[in-house]
Amino acid sequence: MSRPSPNPAPAPTAIFLLHIGSMDTRLIGLSVERHWQRSIRLAQSLDEADVALIDHDRPGVDKALALLASHPHVHVVGYAFRPEGLQARHPNHLTLGKPLDIAILPKALGQATTRSRPRLSVSPSNIAIPDASTPRPRPGDDEPELCGTQADLPLVPGAALPDRLFFAPELYLVGHLARALDEALRTGRPHVLSGLPRLIGVHPLPQPICVTGFRDTQLRPFSMAQLPDATARIVNALTISGSTSGDTIHAAEDLLWNTAAWASRGRLPAGIDPYRPRRLRAWPNFTRAWAAPHALRIAALWTREWISPVQLASRLDIPQRYVFSVCASAHFAGLFNPEPLAEMPPAIAPEAHRSPAPQRTSILSRILRKLLNAV
C-alpha cells in the first residue's frame, strides 16, 4: 500500500511593489528575507504578481493605477494617511492607514486575495481621476504627513485618552536610538545600531554624537515606518570613526529630536500625560532640528513657564498635534526640565532648639535698676 502524500504547502503570495518609496521597499524586503520567505515572495513584474502594493500619497499614483487595467488578475493593497476617502473611490482595493504597520502586511495580503476584482479593459475611462472633494497632501506639503490629522483633546481631562493619541517608541527608530545612547552613556563606550540599511554609531564622550551614512532624505521616511521585529540590534563597539566618506556626524540631541518628530506625526510617546505641566530647560537647535509648524512659538512659551501641552496649544490657539510633535522631540532629546518637587510645609523647630520665652522681672528688680541708674 502506498503512503498518502502529504498536502503540499501553499505557494507564497507574490507581491509587486508597484508605487512605494525606497525606505518602505527596503523594510518590506528585510521582512520577507528574515521572516516571511514561506508566505511571501517579491515579484519582479506585474505579470507574475498576485498582489500589488501602492502608496496613494506619492505623486504619480494615478499612472500607477492605470497600469493595473491590463492586469486584472492582480489584487491591490494601498495605504494612505486618509484611507477612508480612498476606500470609497476604490472599493475593490484593500486600503490601509499610515504609518504602514509592516507586521500586519501578511494578513492584509491574504485579505486582498479574497476580494473580487472586476475585469477592466484598457481605455481612458478606466484611468482613475482624482476627486477634487477628497483632500490629499500636495507633493510639497509636509504638514499632513509629518504632523498627522489628530483631533484636539478637551481642555479638561475627562474620558479615557484614545489609543491613537500615542505611539510606541520601541517600534520605531527613535526607540532603538534612545536605547543605544543610554547604553553608551552607561558604559562610557561607543555602541552601534546595526541591522539597518546603514549603520548608526553612538559615541558618548565628550558630548554624545551619532555617526551614520543615512542621508536626511533617507532618514526621514525610515524614521516614520515601524521596524520589523528583531531588525535593529545594539552592538558594543571599540571605536567609531567619522572620517568614512559619506558619513555624517550629528549631535545626539539633534538626531533624537528629528527621529522622534518623524515617528510622532502629531502623537505623544506612550506614557506621556498631555495634561501634566512641563518646561524646556533650553532652546532646541532649530538650525539642525526639524521644526513643526509654530515650533518657535511653542519653544518660546515652554522655556518661560511650566505648562501642559494641552494648555499650551490653547494659549497659542493652535492645533494640539503641533505641540505634541514638539513634546515628543523634546522628550527624547532630553530638553525638558526635571519635574519640580512638591512644596513641603515649613518645618517646625524641635523643642530643644526653641528660644526660651522672655521672663518677667520682679518689682524689686525694677526698683533696684532705677536706683542704680539715678546714681
Summary of the structure (lengths in Angstrom):
residues: 375
radius of gyration: 30.8
end to end distance: 142.7
largest distance: 142.7
contacts: 1036
relative contact order: 0.10
helix: 38%
strand: 14%
